[in-house]
Amino acid sequence: MTGPAAPPDPDLRVEPRRLGGTVPARLYHPPGGEAAALLVFAHGGGFSWGTLDDYDPICRRLALGTGSLVVSVDYRLAPGHRFPAGFDDLALASRWAAENRTRLVPDSAPLVVAGDSAGACLAAGVAQKAAGGDGPAFDGQLLIYPMLEYSDRTPPEFHALAERFPPSHAAIRGAWDAYLDPAGSTLPDFAVPPRTAELAGLCPALVLVAENDPLRFEALLYADKLRRAGIAAADRSYDGVAHGFLNDLPSGHPAVGAALAEIAAWIASL
């Protein structure tokens, strides 16, 4: 599910950086000079694979389609680096973005932690930890077809869909097994975001799902849990597409354009 190579866009400046001296990243500066938001983005890949190049298409689309400055984080991958290595890299990148916010974007531009698939799990966890006082004050969290739940607390429809569309049940469990330490009971709740009971103070969320994605059920359950906790959480589903569509489908696909428009409108509301 690797995205197609995107041709260079003359209006988009892409800048390699090393955040905090340790975490490789790539900054996507939107055209026009002033960014609408500062997005700290963690890519998907089941916690175990994926590069900045693999997820270059979605970062370009987010920068151009929403006018945001996107910080794409090349976090450490499992199984060589289990939790909390990749999580800590995203948290460090988020602190770097917050500390450098005033020189990167206008004062009015919101700070958003974002990710797709497994990267959205990292983003949701970093947002939770920050809400507990250990991290920057995010204005929002953008969770794009997130993979959130390690256990099998999903409806029966999950298994039927996972037999027809990726990721399969075996792939999902394999990703979690590679990422988490076998002593999973000792993990902090934010490692598996739906397990967190106390959500007070969490920033607003936008959760995007695909109709043909087995992960859609846990994503919608999490959005509902946020709303029941009093958190502003919107969710949107896109018909006829599968997991990874925002990175994988051609730019002209209607679902891609609709999703980017939805994200841009949500950012404007923060």
C-alpha positions as CSV (number, residue, x, y, z in Angstrom):
1,M,0.0,0.0,0.0
2,T,2.8,2.4,-0.8
3,G,1.8,5.6,-2.4
4,P,2.9,6.5,-6.0
5,A,5.8,8.9,-6.5
6,A,4.6,12.5,-6.7
7,P,6.1,14.9,-9.2
8,P,7.9,17.9,-7.6
9,D,5.6,20.8,-7.1
10,P,7.3,24.1,-7.8
11,D,5.1,25.9,-5.3
12,L,5.9,23.6,-2.4
13,R,9.2,23.9,-0.6
14,V,10.4,20.7,1.0
15,E,13.1,21.0,3.7
16,P,14.9,18.1,5.4
17,R,15.5,18.6,9.1
18,R,16.8,16.8,12.1
19,L,14.6,17.7,15.1
20,G,16.2,18.1,18.4
21,G,19.4,16.9,16.8
22,T,18.1,13.3,16.7
23,V,14.8,12.7,14.8
24,P,14.9,13.0,11.0
25,A,12.0,14.9,9.5
26,R,10.9,16.6,6.4
27,L,9.1,20.0,6.4
28,Y,6.5,20.8,3.7
29,H,6.1,24.5,3.4
30,P,2.9,25.5,1.6
31,P,2.8,28.2,-1.1
32,G,1.8,31.6,-0.1
33,G,4.2,32.3,2.7
34,E,1.8,31.9,5.7
35,A,0.6,28.5,6.8
36,A,-2.9,27.8,8.0
37,A,-1.7,25.3,10.6
38,L,1.3,23.5,11.8
39,L,0.8,19.7,11.4
40,V,3.1,17.3,13.1
41,F,2.6,14.1,11.1
42,A,3.4,10.4,11.8
43,H,3.1,8.1,8.8
44,G,1.5,4.7,8.7
45,G,3.0,1.3,8.1
46,G,2.0,-0.9,11.0
47,F,4.6,0.6,13.3
48,S,7.2,-1.5,11.4
49,W,7.8,0.0,8.0
50,G,7.5,3.2,6.0
51,T,9.8,6.0,5.0
52,L,9.4,9.7,4.4
53,D,9.5,8.9,0.7
54,D,6.7,6.3,1.0
55,Y,4.4,8.9,2.6
56,D,5.5,11.9,0.5
57,P,2.2,11.9,-1.4
58,I,0.0,12.4,1.6
59,C,2.2,15.1,3.1
60,R,2.3,17.0,-0.2
61,R,-1.5,16.7,-0.4
62,L,-2.0,17.9,3.2
63,A,0.3,20.9,2.7
64,L,-1.2,21.9,-0.7
65,G,-4.8,21.0,0.1
66,T,-5.0,22.6,3.5
67,G,-2.3,25.3,3.3
68,S,-0.6,23.8,6.3
69,L,3.1,23.4,7.2
70,V,3.5,19.7,7.6
71,V,6.3,18.2,9.7
72,S,6.7,14.6,8.6
73,V,8.5,12.6,11.3
74,D,10.8,9.7,10.5
75,Y,10.2,7.9,13.8
76,R,12.0,4.7,14.8
77,L,10.3,1.5,13.7
78,A,9.5,-1.8,15.3
79,P,10.5,-4.6,15.9
80,G,14.0,-3.2,16.2
81,H,12.5,-0.3,18.2
82,R,9.4,-1.3,20.2
83,F,7.2,1.1,22.1
84,P,7.9,3.7,23.3
85,A,10.7,4.5,20.8
86,G,8.5,5.7,17.9
87,F,6.1,7.3,20.3
88,D,8.9,9.2,22.0
89,D,10.2,10.5,18.6
90,L,6.7,11.9,17.7
91,A,6.5,13.5,21.2
92,L,9.9,15.1,20.7
93,A,8.9,16.3,17.2
94,S,5.8,17.8,18.7
95,R,7.7,19.6,21.4
96,W,10.1,20.9,18.8
97,A,7.2,22.2,16.7
98,A,5.7,23.9,19.8
99,E,9.0,25.6,20.7
100,N,9.6,26.8,17.2
101,R,5.9,27.6,16.4
102,T,6.2,31.4,16.3
103,R,9.0,31.4,13.7
104,L,7.3,28.7,11.5
105,V,3.7,29.8,11.3
106,P,1.5,32.8,12.2
107,D,0.3,33.2,15.8
108,S,-3.2,32.3,14.7
109,A,-2.2,29.0,13.1
110,P,-3.2,26.0,15.2
111,L,-0.8,23.2,16.3
112,V,-2.1,19.8,15.3
113,V,-0.8,16.4,15.9
114,A,-1.7,14.1,13.0
115,G,-1.1,10.7,11.5
116,D,-2.5,8.0,9.3
117,S,-3.1,4.3,10.3
118,A,-0.5,3.3,12.9
119,G,0.8,6.8,12.8
120,A,-2.6,8.0,13.9
121,C,-2.3,5.7,16.9
122,L,0.9,7.5,17.9
123,A,-0.7,10.9,17.3
124,A,-3.7,10.0,19.5
125,G,-1.4,8.7,22.3
126,V,0.8,11.8,22.1
127,A,-2.3,14.0,22.3
128,Q,-3.5,12.1,25.4
129,K,-0.1,12.4,27.1
130,A,0.0,16.1,26.4
131,A,-3.5,16.5,27.8
132,G,-2.1,15.1,31.0
133,G,0.5,17.8,31.2
134,D,3.4,16.1,29.5
135,G,3.6,17.8,26.1
136,P,2.6,20.8,24.2
137,A,-0.9,22.3,24.2
138,F,-2.3,21.0,20.9
139,D,-5.2,22.7,19.2
140,G,-6.3,19.5,17.5
141,Q,-5.6,15.9,16.5
142,L,-6.1,14.6,13.0
143,L,-6.6,10.8,12.9
144,I,-6.7,9.4,9.4
145,Y,-8.1,5.9,9.2
146,P,-6.4,5.1,12.6
147,M,-5.3,1.8,13.9
148,L,-6.1,2.1,17.6
149,E,-7.0,-1.1,19.3
150,Y,-4.8,-4.0,20.1
151,S,-7.5,-6.3,21.5
152,D,-10.4,-7.9,19.6
153,R,-13.0,-5.6,21.0
154,T,-14.4,-4.9,17.5
155,P,-17.8,-5.8,16.1
156,P,-18.3,-9.0,14.0
157,E,-18.4,-6.8,10.8
158,F,-14.7,-6.2,11.3
159,H,-13.8,-9.9,10.6
160,A,-16.0,-10.0,7.5
161,L,-14.5,-6.8,6.1
162,A,-10.9,-7.9,7.0
163,E,-11.4,-11.0,4.8
164,R,-12.1,-8.8,1.8
165,F,-9.9,-5.7,2.2
166,P,-6.5,-4.9,3.8
167,P,-5.3,-4.8,6.4
168,S,-6.1,-8.4,7.4
169,H,-6.7,-9.4,10.9
170,A,-3.4,-11.3,10.9
171,A,-1.6,-8.2,9.6
172,I,-3.1,-6.0,12.3
173,R,-2.2,-8.4,15.1
174,G,1.3,-8.9,13.7
175,A,1.8,-5.2,13.7
176,W,0.8,-4.8,17.3
177,D,2.9,-7.8,18.4
178,A,5.9,-6.3,16.7
179,Y,5.3,-2.9,18.3
180,L,4.4,-3.6,21.9
181,D,6.5,-5.4,24.5
182,P,5.1,-8.8,25.3
183,A,4.4,-7.6,28.8
184,G,1.5,-5.6,27.4
185,S,-0.3,-5.3,30.8
186,T,2.4,-2.9,32.0
187,L,1.9,-0.4,29.2
188,P,0.6,3.0,29.9
189,D,-2.9,3.5,28.6
190,F,-1.9,6.0,25.9
191,A,0.0,3.2,24.1
192,V,-3.4,1.9,23.1
193,P,-5.5,5.1,23.1
194,P,-9.0,3.6,23.5
195,R,-7.9,2.1,26.9
196,T,-7.5,5.5,28.4
197,A,-10.4,6.2,30.8
198,E,-9.7,9.8,31.7
199,L,-9.9,12.0,28.6
200,A,-10.6,15.4,30.2
201,G,-8.7,18.2,28.6
202,L,-8.0,16.4,25.4
203,C,-7.9,18.6,22.2
204,P,-10.6,18.4,19.5
205,A,-10.3,15.6,17.0
206,L,-11.2,14.8,13.4
207,V,-11.4,11.1,12.6
208,L,-11.5,10.1,8.9
209,V,-12.4,6.5,7.9
210,A,-12.9,4.6,4.7
211,E,-15.9,2.4,3.9
212,N,-13.8,-0.6,2.9
213,D,-11.4,-0.5,5.8
214,P,-11.5,-3.1,8.6
215,L,-10.2,-0.5,11.0
216,R,-13.1,1.8,10.5
217,F,-15.1,0.3,13.4
218,E,-12.5,0.9,16.1
219,A,-11.9,4.4,14.8
220,L,-15.6,5.3,15.0
221,L,-15.9,3.8,18.5
222,Y,-13.0,6.0,19.6
223,A,-14.6,9.1,18.1
224,D,-17.8,8.2,20.0
225,K,-15.9,7.7,23.2
226,L,-14.3,11.1,22.9
227,R,-17.7,12.7,22.3
228,R,-19.1,10.9,25.4
229,A,-16.3,12.4,27.4
230,G,-17.2,15.9,26.3
231,I,-14.5,16.2,23.7
232,A,-15.3,17.9,20.3
233,A,-14.8,15.0,17.9
234,A,-16.0,14.8,14.4
235,D,-15.8,11.7,12.2
236,R,-16.3,11.4,8.4
237,S,-16.5,8.3,6.3
238,Y,-15.7,8.1,2.6
239,D,-17.6,5.6,0.4
240,G,-16.0,3.2,-2.0
241,V,-12.4,3.6,-0.8
242,A,-10.1,1.5,1.3
243,H,-7.4,1.9,3.9
244,G,-4.6,4.2,2.7
245,F,-6.7,6.1,0.1
246,L,-5.3,9.5,1.0
247,N,-1.8,8.4,0.1
248,D,-2.5,5.8,-2.5
249,L,-5.2,7.1,-4.9
250,P,-4.6,9.6,-7.6
251,S,-4.9,13.3,-6.6
252,G,-8.0,13.7,-8.8
253,H,-10.0,11.0,-7.0
254,P,-13.2,12.5,-5.5
255,A,-12.5,11.0,-2.0
256,V,-9.1,12.6,-1.9
257,G,-10.4,16.0,-2.7
258,A,-13.3,15.6,-0.3
259,A,-11.1,14.5,2.6
260,L,-8.6,17.4,2.0
261,A,-11.5,19.9,1.9
262,E,-12.9,18.4,5.2
263,I,-9.5,18.7,6.9
264,A,-9.1,22.3,5.7
265,A,-12.5,23.2,7.0
266,W,-11.8,21.6,10.3
267,I,-8.5,23.4,10.7
268,A,-10.2,26.7,10.0
269,S,-12.6,26.0,12.8
270,L,-9.9,25.4,15.4
